[in-house]
């Protein structure tokens, strides 16, 4: 909703400072809505009026120092009118009366400043109606100083208390008073603890370091304790969503609440404010000296390493279902190794599976990619021998902001859940990531347990968020245990008992060559492929495209199953690579493509000239690609039955093109050969990608992605589309795997 006085503030900025060049203030949209863009413009305007030459969006030490030096208390006299106008505009943007934007520090402004300071909790620290540097800094941001979005009044009291108590310390700045915990508030809590310990300005730094640890260890709290330390402790409890009163007295009721928190977080249950409890309240990883009964890692568990883990008190191990990097890269044992699960079981230990491929940015998360991840994880879990009932923890390995969780991660996990459900629900879904990710994914009903990456304490999704209610594993520190052949580097996890992994496993599925599709799976395969394509916006009836789903599935999967099986065996590649590429391309044929094909045929028959190299046939192949792939195959000795052709000769181009148009057998055979050409780096072609490993039944996710991507081309949209093709590949591979393991 537009606010006319905010609009007036925007008009003031535009008319006074909005030249868009010297100050870096672009013309604002005069929409009457407060935003960071408006606040940044006001900050630059203030810096300009202070004589600062290097203007920026940040209200940093230079701005603060200049204010303190020139105008330590902006009031009715002494401050230039333009600075007063910036104060007035800022007040309006914060929801307070600015008294007009006329440069006059009126009674109305003074009343608003008094109200603002009271809301901030600094009215006693900064008495009077003047605007000091830290208050001005608090004006020029988007922090609310009243409760918003159902904020807690108790937490607001904590925020106001911290502001009023510590604002005069050099590095403490006014925090929001909105009733919500946040990264900013969590940092302020650490500063408050450090100041209470007695750290000087410049020593206190907001980090949970040795001095802070020793300071809180020296302040054990119990029933009867009182003072600032108890206020800080109850503040920490409130910020971690525990039902206590903000108070300076440690009561028996508080002790009961502490015992409840300690039980939840798997801390020693003492009912006291001891070091481990303080640590868990202040930082996500808590007391890193705690002994965990679980761990995860990227190293094979051998009998000697298992013995070292057991000696450390660890009984449950998290291991990865796949390693997307060819050859393993820097962590060659990240994926569960052959025989490893049997070793874990033989040593009396348990294992829970983790699935992670890309997952390091929001672009790697969407509903279709979630379906792909779900199916890939199912395939890998079956390959390794996990039994039905295992919970697979799907990783979100980046610091996702809240909007990214909403826009990308939640749809992704919905896709995972749908894929697991379509498979019959043999596995459960867990989420592995920062606290906010775990909490929101679980609240949406997309995960039944959380594996919390609490070691990443600086993640915005950890800093300022409580431990999720359904946490199963809490990752707190990396360490090496054991020695000699038993030495192993692990991430130590506290286990809640919400998940216990599995202690016995089926025999792993061998990497067998592909066979013909079992008749029993064809209908289910067709249904699943159709569902996946519907998730991408491809209706079963074809929509605006030329062919319906059933027709594409028949022509590129079932009708030529013998041929595709033979090509798979001949070239050592999975059938799913050929099926995925051919089906995907046929689903993309549109009427305009068929019109172009007719034009090529008519033109050549009339003029004997090949007019345009358009893709044709069920696998949409161009003459240039066909000639390059077939010539390469003939040179390498794995292609036969076709002559060498010259792309400079129109008749050769047309004959290759027309053969793909006429013959589905030729087109499907060419898919395999184009993949081989791409794998070899496409020598003589238009893609300078490096060669991959020669085809193998054990290609990694990254290699499969590259093969699918290279078929489409060297640039966008091939990279984005290949992620979608990956999901189709996993569905195809699911049913090929069932067939070859019957």
Wavefront OBJ file of the C-alpha trace (Angstrom):
o trace
v 0.000 0.000 0.000
v 1.366 3.393 -0.948
v 2.155 5.948 1.763
v 1.917 9.514 0.491
v 4.607 10.767 2.866
v 6.996 8.032 1.745
v 6.215 9.160 -1.789
v 7.112 12.695 -0.694
v 10.422 11.352 0.650
v 11.123 9.695 -2.698
v 10.295 12.917 -4.521
v 12.665 14.815 -2.211
v 15.494 12.400 -3.028
v 14.821 12.539 -6.762
v 14.611 16.328 -6.921
v 17.611 16.975 -4.675
v 20.058 14.135 -5.288
v 18.789 11.951 -8.099
v 21.161 12.911 -10.918
v 22.121 9.246 -11.243
v 25.823 9.932 -11.847
v 27.855 11.831 -9.260
v 26.130 10.362 -6.206
v 25.249 6.963 -7.592
v 21.598 7.567 -6.749
v 19.387 6.434 -9.593
v 15.938 7.960 -9.954
v 13.630 6.289 -7.464
v 10.262 4.874 -8.371
v 7.893 7.243 -6.592
v 5.564 4.476 -5.448
v 5.126 5.419 -1.792
v 6.758 2.194 -0.566
v 9.789 1.952 1.697
v 12.610 -0.289 0.458
v 16.333 -0.826 0.748
v 16.723 1.185 -2.455
v 15.192 4.198 -0.726
v 17.318 3.690 2.395
v 20.493 3.395 0.324
v 19.613 6.632 -1.473
v 19.079 8.429 1.854
v 22.396 7.043 3.139
v 24.243 8.394 0.089
v 22.468 11.725 0.458
v 23.637 11.965 4.082
v 27.197 11.056 3.113
v 27.151 13.773 0.460
v 25.978 16.378 2.945
v 28.719 15.286 5.362
v 31.355 15.883 2.680
v 32.267 12.212 2.236
v 33.642 11.678 -1.266
v 33.504 7.907 -1.620
v 29.742 7.394 -1.350
v 28.296 3.931 -0.785
v 25.115 2.170 0.281
v 26.737 1.238 3.593
v 26.344 3.330 6.735
v 29.777 2.328 7.974
v 32.501 3.667 10.292
v 33.334 6.624 8.010
v 29.751 7.871 8.014
v 29.417 7.321 11.745
v 32.679 9.140 12.473
v 31.791 12.084 10.240
v 28.416 12.437 11.968
v 29.991 12.230 15.398
v 32.523 14.890 14.439
v 30.175 17.356 12.724
v 26.699 16.778 14.131
v 26.827 14.557 17.249
v 23.249 15.471 18.111
v 20.950 16.724 15.377
v 18.320 18.954 16.892
v 16.443 22.235 16.460
v 19.615 24.270 16.052
v 22.986 23.612 14.528
v 22.209 21.134 11.758
v 21.868 22.179 8.089
v 18.359 22.095 6.699
v 19.218 19.407 4.155
v 20.364 17.015 6.874
v 17.175 17.731 8.803
v 15.215 16.966 5.646
v 17.035 13.597 5.429
v 15.991 12.923 9.034
v 12.405 13.832 8.169
v 12.361 11.610 5.066
v 13.863 8.756 7.085
v 11.244 9.090 9.809
v 8.463 8.827 7.243
v 10.089 5.737 5.750
v 10.160 4.197 9.241
v 6.486 4.943 9.828
v 6.931 7.998 12.087
v 5.734 11.565 11.563
v 8.473 13.580 9.878
v 6.680 16.922 10.310
v 6.868 17.631 6.596
v 10.120 17.584 4.621
v 10.912 21.254 5.050
v 14.210 21.265 6.950
v 12.626 22.484 10.180
v 13.294 20.466 13.335
v 9.800 21.023 14.684
v 7.980 19.828 17.773
v 6.446 17.081 15.645
v 9.893 15.760 14.741
v 11.029 15.923 18.340
v 7.982 13.945 19.435
v 8.650 11.305 16.746
v 12.320 10.996 17.731
v 11.336 10.480 21.372
v 8.918 7.757 20.263
v 11.563 6.177 18.029
v 14.126 6.054 20.856
v 11.567 4.509 23.176
v 10.746 1.863 20.577
v 14.466 1.174 20.159
v 14.916 0.900 23.916
v 17.575 3.653 23.995
v 15.505 6.456 25.527
v 17.484 6.288 28.792
v 20.840 5.768 27.094
v 20.136 8.686 24.752
v 17.730 11.039 26.572
v 16.237 13.975 24.729
v 14.845 14.534 21.246
v 18.089 14.875 19.280
v 19.235 12.310 16.690
v 22.676 10.911 17.516
v 24.880 8.968 15.076
v 23.767 5.474 16.123
v 20.113 6.460 16.130
v 20.578 7.943 12.640
v 22.202 4.676 11.537
v 19.162 2.852 12.922
v 16.901 5.149 10.891
v 18.613 4.366 7.588
v 17.864 0.654 7.385
v 14.831 -1.607 7.111
v 14.861 -2.785 10.735
v 11.481 -2.430 12.492
v 11.366 -1.209 16.092
v 7.868 -2.482 16.761
v 6.641 -6.066 16.615
v 5.779 -7.266 13.118
v 4.528 -10.553 11.670
v 3.383 -11.914 15.039
v 6.646 -11.073 16.748
v 7.153 -11.999 20.394
v 6.817 -9.211 22.956
v 9.243 -11.113 25.188
v 11.891 -11.181 22.463
v 11.215 -7.501 21.761
v 11.917 -6.817 25.438
v 15.252 -8.621 25.055
v 16.101 -6.561 21.972
v 15.201 -3.275 23.669
v 17.141 -4.250 26.792
v 20.278 -5.059 24.815
v 20.019 -1.773 22.912
v 19.553 0.284 26.059
v 22.244 -1.547 28.023
v 25.037 -1.822 25.463
v 24.467 0.870 22.806
v 27.180 3.102 24.236
v 29.822 0.458 23.617
v 31.847 1.207 20.499
v 30.931 -1.791 18.343
v 27.360 -2.333 19.473
v 24.705 -0.943 17.160
v 20.961 -0.709 17.589
v 19.281 -3.987 16.656
v 15.704 -4.427 15.406
v 12.991 -4.596 18.058
v 10.504 -6.607 16.029
v 10.125 -9.631 18.293
v 12.046 -11.966 15.973
v 15.436 -13.623 16.338
v 17.896 -12.989 13.505
v 21.550 -13.053 12.556
v 21.886 -9.425 13.698
v 20.352 -10.179 17.087
v 22.491 -13.301 17.535
v 25.646 -11.269 16.914
v 24.439 -8.605 19.331
v 23.953 -11.327 21.966
v 27.564 -12.382 21.611
v 28.723 -8.783 21.982
v 26.508 -8.402 25.052
v 28.024 -11.529 26.618
v 31.538 -10.308 25.857
v 30.902 -6.880 27.354
v 29.442 -8.544 30.460
v 32.537 -10.736 30.722
v 34.512 -7.483 30.843
v 36.053 -7.335 27.387
v 37.179 -3.897 26.271
v 36.088 -2.162 23.094
v 38.194 -3.544 20.265
v 38.593 -6.856 22.090
v 34.934 -7.821 21.969
v 34.301 -8.930 18.393
v 31.034 -10.899 18.300
v 32.824 -14.221 17.769
v 32.559 -17.299 19.959
v 36.264 -17.539 20.661
v 38.460 -18.722 23.561
v 37.889 -15.615 25.687
v 34.136 -15.880 25.362
v 34.181 -19.594 26.116
v 36.272 -19.177 29.258
v 34.122 -16.235 30.335
v 30.823 -18.104 30.221
v 32.413 -21.224 31.724
v 33.299 -19.080 34.732
v 29.695 -18.015 35.253
v 27.724 -21.089 36.229
v 24.107 -20.183 36.921
v 21.668 -22.052 39.105
v 18.553 -21.485 41.168
v 19.069 -18.310 43.196
v 21.519 -16.651 40.790
v 20.611 -13.093 39.769
v 21.821 -10.117 37.783
v 22.910 -9.368 34.243
v 24.183 -12.890 33.608
v 20.745 -14.322 34.295
v 19.188 -11.687 32.029
v 21.538 -12.752 29.242
v 20.792 -16.418 29.883
v 17.026 -15.983 29.834
v 17.453 -13.868 26.700
v 19.290 -16.780 25.081
v 16.536 -19.170 26.100
v 13.864 -16.895 24.632
v 15.794 -16.456 21.386
v 15.899 -20.237 21.113
v 12.112 -20.334 21.441
v 11.988 -21.706 24.985
v 9.028 -20.648 27.127
v 10.637 -18.636 29.915
v 10.271 -15.139 31.309
v 12.897 -12.496 30.595
v 14.226 -11.981 34.080
v 17.283 -11.312 36.198
v 16.498 -14.116 38.671
v 17.192 -17.824 38.148
v 14.020 -19.451 39.449
v 13.008 -23.083 39.854
v 10.667 -22.608 36.876
v 13.632 -21.487 34.796
v 15.585 -24.545 35.956
v 12.753 -26.790 34.734
v 12.780 -25.040 31.350
v 16.552 -25.471 31.165
v 16.236 -29.200 31.838
v 13.676 -29.426 29.028
v 16.019 -27.616 26.633
v 18.967 -29.772 27.675
v 16.948 -32.918 27.089
v 15.854 -31.683 23.651
v 19.405 -30.743 22.599
v 20.912 -33.927 24.117
v 22.993 -32.002 26.649
v 23.781 -33.148 30.198
v 20.555 -32.533 32.143
v 21.591 -30.335 35.059
v 18.969 -27.578 35.142
v 21.847 -25.105 35.344
v 23.308 -22.448 33.084
v 26.506 -24.403 32.471
v 29.001 -24.076 29.632
v 27.427 -26.627 27.284
v 24.009 -25.013 27.667
v 25.381 -21.493 27.153
v 27.230 -22.677 24.036
v 24.109 -24.244 22.522
v 22.160 -21.046 23.176
v 24.771 -18.780 21.592
v 26.111 -20.626 18.506
v 24.688 -23.330 16.301
v 27.470 -25.859 16.857
v 27.423 -25.432 20.652
v 30.061 -27.147 22.757
v 32.352 -28.800 20.226
v 34.011 -30.926 22.895
v 30.823 -32.984 23.222
v 31.013 -36.637 22.293
v 28.699 -37.564 19.452
v 27.303 -41.037 18.859
v 27.051 -40.449 15.103
v 29.235 -39.071 12.350
v 29.350 -38.527 8.631
v 32.288 -38.521 6.279
v 33.738 -38.964 2.822
v 36.125 -41.812 3.632
v 35.608 -45.577 3.356
v 34.863 -47.322 6.640
v 37.356 -50.173 6.955
v 37.431 -52.630 9.866
v 40.271 -50.661 11.489
v 38.461 -47.353 11.034
v 35.248 -48.862 12.347
v 37.133 -49.964 15.458
v 38.468 -46.422 15.919
v 34.966 -44.979 15.551
v 33.512 -47.424 18.057
v 36.272 -46.552 20.514
v 35.193 -42.911 20.099
v 31.621 -43.886 21.036
v 30.236 -43.646 17.496
v 27.695 -46.224 16.397
v 25.938 -44.567 13.430
v 27.675 -43.383 10.253
v 26.322 -41.206 7.453
v 27.674 -42.036 3.996
v 27.001 -40.633 0.520
v 25.030 -42.542 -2.091
v 26.868 -40.995 -5.047
v 29.911 -38.957 -5.955
v 29.105 -36.650 -8.864
v 32.774 -35.997 -9.652
v 34.375 -38.317 -12.248
v 36.976 -40.488 -10.583
v 36.015 -39.042 -7.213
v 38.116 -35.893 -7.608
v 39.681 -34.773 -4.336
v 37.436 -37.125 -2.349
v 37.608 -40.448 -4.240
v 35.878 -42.349 -1.426
v 32.948 -39.964 -0.952
v 30.518 -42.520 -2.383
v 29.902 -45.702 -0.416
v 32.578 -48.140 -1.553
v 32.177 -51.760 -2.582
v 31.678 -53.961 0.474
v 31.650 -50.998 2.870
v 28.092 -51.414 4.149
v 28.797 -55.050 4.895
v 31.874 -53.968 6.876
v 29.783 -51.460 8.840
v 27.178 -54.121 9.638
v 29.807 -56.703 10.574
v 31.309 -54.246 13.062
v 27.923 -53.790 14.758
v 27.425 -50.262 13.443
v 24.607 -48.610 11.520
v 24.527 -46.365 8.438
v 22.218 -43.654 7.119
v 22.355 -42.546 3.446
v 23.003 -38.993 2.219
v 22.230 -37.813 -1.299
v 24.077 -34.836 -2.757
v 25.061 -33.998 -6.311
v 25.048 -30.345 -7.272
v 22.995 -28.538 -4.610
v 25.296 -25.541 -4.056
v 23.025 -22.768 -5.301
v 19.359 -21.972 -5.778
v 19.633 -22.694 -9.505
v 20.127 -26.375 -8.645
v 16.727 -26.595 -6.944
v 13.287 -26.801 -8.549
v 10.348 -29.183 -8.660
v 11.611 -31.094 -11.748
v 15.143 -31.291 -10.347
v 13.660 -32.542 -7.080
v 11.871 -35.344 -8.911
v 15.173 -36.115 -10.612
v 17.046 -36.161 -7.298
v 14.422 -38.371 -5.683
v 14.591 -40.943 -8.459
v 18.400 -40.843 -8.606
v 18.606 -41.396 -4.855
v 16.216 -44.353 -5.067
v 18.336 -45.913 -7.804
v 21.544 -45.384 -5.840
v 20.081 -46.642 -2.550
v 18.923 -49.829 -4.254
v 22.317 -50.221 -5.940
v 24.078 -50.043 -2.573
v 21.619 -52.331 -0.812
v 19.647 -50.087 1.520
v 16.458 -51.794 2.554
v 12.957 -50.300 2.450
v 12.395 -47.964 5.376
v 15.768 -46.232 5.192
v 15.607 -42.454 5.409
v 17.625 -40.660 2.734
v 18.891 -37.207 3.731
v 18.876 -34.864 0.736
v 21.478 -32.106 0.951
v 21.076 -28.348 0.611
v 24.710 -27.369 0.756
v 24.573 -23.577 0.599
v 23.435 -20.651 2.713
v 19.905 -20.349 1.348
v 18.038 -17.130 2.021
v 14.417 -17.345 3.051
v 13.078 -16.349 -0.372
v 15.260 -19.014 -2.002
v 13.752 -21.601 0.302
v 10.281 -20.465 -0.747
v 10.979 -20.169 -4.465
v 13.339 -23.087 -5.061
v 13.976 -25.455 -2.176
v 10.410 -26.161 -1.099
v 9.308 -27.031 -4.665
v 12.456 -29.164 -4.975
v 11.584 -31.221 -1.918
v 8.004 -31.534 -3.104
v 9.476 -33.099 -6.234
v 11.566 -35.470 -4.114
v 8.530 -36.500 -2.091
v 6.482 -37.079 -5.244
v 9.225 -39.221 -6.791
v 9.531 -41.289 -3.608
v 5.744 -41.662 -3.459
v 5.499 -42.714 -7.110
v 8.101 -45.366 -6.358
v 5.828 -46.836 -3.705
v 7.298 -45.022 -0.711
v 9.966 -47.582 0.026
v 12.289 -44.876 1.435
v 11.665 -41.945 3.788
v 12.815 -38.386 3.109
v 15.116 -36.374 5.345
v 16.660 -32.956 4.783
v 20.337 -32.087 5.321
v 21.136 -28.393 5.552
v 21.073 -25.232 7.678
v 18.508 -24.841 10.444
v 16.095 -22.608 8.562
v 16.111 -24.902 5.529
v 15.461 -27.954 7.698
v 12.711 -26.246 9.669
v 10.841 -24.930 6.650
v 11.151 -28.086 4.550
v 9.904 -30.145 7.487
v 7.074 -27.716 8.282
v 5.930 -28.043 4.660
v 5.628 -31.799 5.177
v 8.481 -32.634 2.814
v 10.860 -34.238 5.343
v 10.341 -36.360 8.424
v 13.733 -35.680 10.026
v 16.561 -33.145 9.819
v 20.318 -33.543 9.568
v 21.492 -30.074 10.610
v 24.723 -28.619 9.230
v 25.391 -26.662 12.407
v 29.164 -26.470 11.858
v 28.433 -23.676 9.369
v 27.617 -21.299 12.213
v 28.043 -18.240 10.019
v 25.295 -19.327 7.625
v 22.398 -16.904 7.813
v 20.170 -19.987 7.912
v 21.848 -21.128 11.151
v 22.712 -17.879 12.907
v 19.586 -16.785 14.723
v 17.475 -19.907 14.184
v 16.674 -22.596 16.778
v 17.472 -26.268 16.376
v 14.653 -27.854 14.298
v 12.080 -29.769 16.312
v 12.621 -32.959 14.280
v 16.416 -32.929 14.310
v 18.004 -36.357 13.990
v 21.676 -35.462 13.597
v 23.402 -32.244 14.662
v 26.760 -31.783 12.912
v 29.076 -29.893 15.280
v 32.790 -30.343 14.478
v 35.314 -31.967 12.141
v 38.004 -34.060 13.752
v 40.341 -36.997 13.142
v 39.956 -40.076 15.308
v 42.071 -43.183 15.486
v 45.658 -43.630 14.372
v 47.625 -45.558 11.808
v 45.397 -47.632 9.551
v 42.428 -46.707 11.748
v 42.796 -42.935 11.379
v 39.764 -41.277 9.806
v 38.561 -37.703 9.402
v 34.882 -37.274 10.306
v 32.212 -34.724 11.053
v 30.973 -35.466 14.562
v 27.195 -35.541 14.937
v 25.053 -35.474 18.044
v 22.207 -37.951 17.521
v 18.698 -37.435 18.890
v 17.347 -40.918 18.133
v 14.924 -39.552 15.516
v 16.811 -41.635 12.942
v 19.093 -44.593 13.532
v 20.089 -45.680 10.043
v 20.156 -49.365 9.180
v 22.220 -52.207 10.607
v 21.761 -54.745 7.817
v 21.668 -54.393 4.065
v 20.730 -56.228 0.929
v 23.476 -57.392 -1.366
v 24.525 -54.481 -3.606
v 23.340 -54.579 -7.178
v 26.164 -55.290 -9.557
v 26.813 -52.980 -12.509
v 25.285 -55.377 -15.003
v 24.917 -54.626 -18.716
v 21.473 -53.543 -19.815
v 18.915 -56.019 -21.139
v 15.626 -55.722 -22.956
v 12.928 -54.022 -20.924
v 10.859 -56.411 -18.860
v 7.249 -56.383 -20.114
v 6.174 -55.960 -16.495
v 7.717 -52.473 -16.213
v 6.746 -50.858 -19.512
v 3.388 -49.433 -18.445
v 4.773 -48.046 -15.184
v 7.747 -46.626 -17.056
v 5.500 -44.878 -19.553
v 3.411 -43.429 -16.709
v 6.437 -42.166 -14.757
v 8.060 -40.620 -17.812
v 4.792 -38.835 -18.581
v 4.499 -37.522 -15.011
v 8.027 -36.192 -15.083
v 7.482 -34.400 -18.380
v 4.195 -32.963 -17.084
v 6.185 -31.443 -14.213
v 8.212 -29.598 -16.860
v 5.108 -28.300 -18.615
v 4.764 -30.967 -21.322
v 1.138 -32.186 -21.320
v 0.438 -35.791 -22.205
v -1.546 -34.730 -25.273
v 1.440 -32.849 -26.685
v -0.042 -29.389 -26.329
v 1.420 -27.060 -28.962
v 3.984 -29.668 -29.944
v 3.514 -32.269 -32.644
v 3.513 -35.559 -30.755
v 1.707 -36.935 -27.727
v 3.617 -38.553 -24.903
v 2.563 -42.124 -25.726
v 3.737 -41.772 -29.308
v 7.153 -40.438 -28.325
v 7.567 -43.153 -25.721
v 6.645 -45.844 -28.220
v 8.942 -44.583 -31.008
v 11.993 -43.844 -28.830
v 11.744 -46.518 -26.138
v 9.591 -49.592 -26.720
v 9.353 -50.007 -30.507
v 13.135 -50.068 -30.861
v 14.061 -51.711 -27.580
v 16.076 -54.447 -29.300
v 18.111 -51.868 -31.215
v 18.680 -49.640 -28.181
v 19.760 -52.661 -26.120
v 22.213 -53.698 -28.836
v 23.616 -50.152 -29.082
v 24.025 -50.038 -25.301
v 25.999 -53.284 -25.316
v 28.088 -52.311 -28.345
v 29.094 -48.901 -26.983
v 29.219 -49.670 -23.268
v 26.735 -46.966 -22.361
v 23.508 -47.138 -20.461
v 20.331 -47.487 -22.521
v 18.927 -44.522 -20.600
v 21.406 -42.195 -22.332
v 19.991 -43.128 -25.721
v 16.366 -43.293 -24.590
v 16.545 -39.949 -22.783
v 18.060 -38.077 -25.686
v 15.728 -39.526 -28.326
v 12.552 -39.136 -26.257
v 13.477 -35.593 -25.184
v 14.126 -34.477 -28.739
v 10.949 -36.035 -30.135
v 8.845 -34.360 -27.414
v 10.235 -31.022 -28.629
v 9.197 -31.390 -32.280
v 6.797 -28.617 -33.273
v 4.755 -27.964 -36.449
v 7.266 -25.306 -37.487
v 9.984 -27.982 -37.493
v 7.950 -30.198 -39.790
v 7.297 -27.247 -42.082
v 11.059 -26.611 -42.252
v 11.674 -30.280 -43.103
v 9.208 -30.098 -45.972
v 10.968 -26.967 -47.216
v 14.351 -28.715 -47.210
v 12.986 -31.685 -49.176
v 11.195 -29.540 -51.737
v 14.149 -27.215 -52.221
v 16.669 -30.025 -52.693
v 14.437 -31.945 -55.090
v 13.956 -28.754 -57.093
v 17.435 -27.193 -56.989
v 19.726 -30.027 -55.763
v 20.880 -27.561 -53.115
v 20.744 -28.109 -49.363
v 19.176 -24.827 -48.178
v 19.437 -24.833 -44.384
v 20.811 -27.270 -41.846
v 17.752 -27.772 -39.698
v 17.440 -30.636 -37.200
v 15.241 -33.501 -38.347
v 13.830 -36.907 -37.447
v 12.787 -38.300 -34.104
v 16.114 -37.292 -32.490
v 16.286 -33.844 -34.179
v 19.703 -34.223 -35.798
v 21.451 -31.844 -38.164
v 23.496 -32.910 -41.185
v 26.640 -31.336 -39.763
v 26.328 -33.335 -36.542
v 25.421 -36.561 -38.332
v 28.350 -36.325 -40.752
v 30.803 -35.402 -37.987
v 29.690 -38.214 -35.675
v 29.582 -40.892 -38.368
v 32.957 -39.922 -39.847
v 34.468 -39.970 -36.351
v 32.925 -43.396 -35.703
v 34.316 -44.728 -38.981
v 37.763 -43.380 -38.070
v 37.600 -44.980 -34.612
v 36.288 -48.307 -35.945
v 33.011 -48.458 -34.026
v 30.815 -47.285 -36.903
v 30.002 -49.220 -40.067
v 27.474 -49.528 -42.854
v 27.635 -45.872 -43.929
v 29.914 -44.052 -46.365
v 32.167 -41.177 -45.378
v 30.461 -37.922 -46.213
v 31.696 -34.394 -46.846
v 29.800 -31.547 -45.225
v 30.969 -29.238 -48.002
v 28.959 -31.275 -50.526
v 25.230 -30.505 -50.637
v 24.266 -34.007 -51.732
v 26.190 -35.556 -48.821
v 24.526 -33.190 -46.380
v 21.099 -33.904 -47.754
v 21.597 -37.682 -47.829
v 22.679 -37.779 -44.161
v 19.821 -35.461 -43.202
v 17.231 -37.395 -45.240
v 18.349 -40.698 -43.747
v 17.665 -39.349 -40.237
v 14.317 -38.056 -41.489
v 13.322 -41.403 -43.039
v 14.829 -43.992 -40.718
v 14.250 -44.222 -36.977
v 16.879 -46.967 -36.853
v 19.463 -44.644 -38.398
v 18.419 -41.792 -36.092
v 18.694 -43.891 -32.912
v 22.013 -45.386 -34.023
v 23.200 -41.843 -34.641
v 22.232 -40.833 -31.102
v 24.736 -43.342 -29.740
v 27.417 -42.210 -32.200
v 26.839 -38.535 -31.450
v 27.244 -39.355 -27.756
v 30.517 -41.120 -28.540
v 31.710 -38.128 -30.570
v 30.762 -35.787 -27.731
v 32.522 -38.020 -25.201
v 35.705 -37.774 -27.280
v 35.475 -33.971 -27.175
v 33.816 -33.677 -30.603
v 37.055 -33.337 -32.612
v 36.379 -31.281 -35.707
v 33.063 -30.089 -34.250
v 31.777 -26.849 -32.727
v 32.279 -27.729 -29.057
v 35.704 -27.378 -27.450
v 34.766 -29.345 -24.309
v 37.454 -31.739 -23.076
v 37.156 -35.460 -23.661
v 35.385 -37.548 -21.041
v 36.163 -41.072 -19.931
v 35.264 -43.652 -22.519
v 31.712 -44.951 -22.041
v 31.247 -47.015 -18.909
v 28.282 -48.410 -17.037
v 29.532 -46.512 -13.984
v 29.369 -42.958 -15.280
v 28.964 -40.369 -12.509
v 26.151 -37.846 -12.397
v 28.506 -35.166 -13.698
v 29.518 -37.292 -16.675
v 25.904 -38.162 -17.503
v 25.049 -34.468 -17.320
v 27.895 -33.623 -19.698
v 26.891 -36.240 -22.272
v 23.285 -35.022 -22.263
v 24.346 -31.387 -22.362
v 26.769 -31.820 -25.259
v 24.107 -33.405 -27.457
v 22.180 -30.138 -27.360
v 25.103 -27.772 -27.819
v 27.959 -25.768 -26.299
v 25.957 -22.878 -24.786
v 22.647 -22.021 -23.203
v 19.983 -23.283 -23.044
v 21.903 -26.589 -23.174
v 23.335 -26.240 -19.662
v 19.975 -25.468 -18.075
v 18.098 -28.030 -20.156
v 20.612 -30.765 -19.315
v 19.577 -30.594 -15.665
v 16.023 -31.312 -16.772
v 17.200 -34.123 -19.039
v 18.956 -35.612 -16.010
v 15.611 -36.117 -14.317
v 14.296 -37.945 -17.352
v 17.460 -40.052 -17.397
v 16.904 -41.164 -13.799
v 13.333 -42.234 -14.568
v 14.479 -44.196 -17.623
v 17.345 -45.725 -15.658
v 14.994 -46.808 -12.854
v 13.147 -49.193 -15.165
v 16.214 -50.312 -17.082
v 17.779 -51.178 -13.727
v 14.732 -53.186 -12.655
v 14.805 -55.052 -15.957
v 18.476 -55.989 -15.821
v 18.182 -57.123 -12.197
v 15.100 -59.333 -12.649
l 1 2 3 4 5 6 7 8 9 10 11 12 13 14 15 16 17 18 19 20 21 22 23 24 25 26 27 28 29 30 31 32 33 34 35 36 37 38 39 40 41 42 43 44 45 46 47 48 49 50 51 52 53 54 55 56 57 58 59 60 61 62 63 64 65 66 67 68 69 70 71 72 73 74 75 76 77 78 79 80 81 82 83 84 85 86 87 88 89 90 91 92 93 94 95 96 97 98 99 100 101 102 103 104 105 106 107 108 109 110 111 112 113 114 115 116 117 118 119 120 121 122 123 124 125 126 127 128 129 130 131 132 133 134 135 136 137 138 139 140 141 142 143 144 145 146 147 148 149 150 151 152 153 154 155 156 157 158 159 160 161 162 163 164 165 166 167 168 169 170 171 172 173 174 175 176 177 178 179 180 181 182 183 184 185 186 187 188 189 190 191 192 193 194 195 196 197 198 199 200 201 202 203 204 205 206 207 208 209 210 211 212 213 214 215 216 217 218 219 220 221 222 223 224 225 226 227 228 229 230 231 232 233 234 235 236 237 238 239 240 241 242 243 244 245 246 247 248 249 250 251 252 253 254 255 256 257 258 259 260 261 262 263 264 265 266 267 268 269 270 271 272 273 274 275 276 277 278 279 280 281 282 283 284 285 286 287 288 289 290 291 292 293 294 295 296 297 298 299 300 301 302 303 304 305 306 307 308 309 310 311 312 313 314 315 316 317 318 319 320 321 322 323 324 325 326 327 328 329 330 331 332 333 334 335 336 337 338 339 340 341 342 343 344 345 346 347 348 349 350 351 352 353 354 355 356 357 358 359 360 361 362 363 364 365 366 367 368 369 370 371 372 373 374 375 376 377 378 379 380 381 382 383 384 385 386 387 388 389 390 391 392 393 394 395 396 397 398 399 400 401 402 403 404 405 406 407 408 409 410 411 412 413 414 415 416 417 418 419 420 421 422 423 424 425 426 427 428 429 430 431 432 433 434 435 436 437 438 439 440 441 442 443 444 445 446 447 448 449 450 451 452 453 454 455 456 457 458 459 460 461 462 463 464 465 466 467 468 469 470 471 472 473 474 475 476 477 478 479 480 481 482 483 484 485 486 487 488 489 490 491 492 493 494 495 496 497 498 499 500 501 502 503 504 505 506 507 508 509 510 511 512 513 514 515 516 517 518 519 520 521 522 523 524 525 526 527 528 529 530 531 532 533 534 535 536 537 538 539 540 541 542 543 544 545 546 547 548 549 550 551 552 553 554 555 556 557 558 559 560 561 562 563 564 565 566 567 568 569 570 571 572 573 574 575 576 577 578 579 580 581 582 583 584 585 586 587 588 589 590 591 592 593 594 595 596 597 598 599 600 601 602 603 604 605 606 607 608 609 610 611 612 613 614 615 616 617 618 619 620 621 622 623 624 625 626 627 628 629 630 631 632 633 634 635 636 637 638 639 640 641 642 643 644 645 646 647 648 649 650 651 652 653 654 655 656 657 658 659 660 661 662 663 664 665 666 667 668 669 670 671 672 673 674 675 676 677 678 679 680 681 682 683 684 685 686 687 688 689 690 691 692 693 694 695 696 697 698 699 700 701 702 703 704 705 706 707 708 709 710 711 712 713 714 715 716 717 718 719 720 721 722 723 724 725 726 727 728 729 730 731 732 733 734 735 736 737 738 739 740 741 742
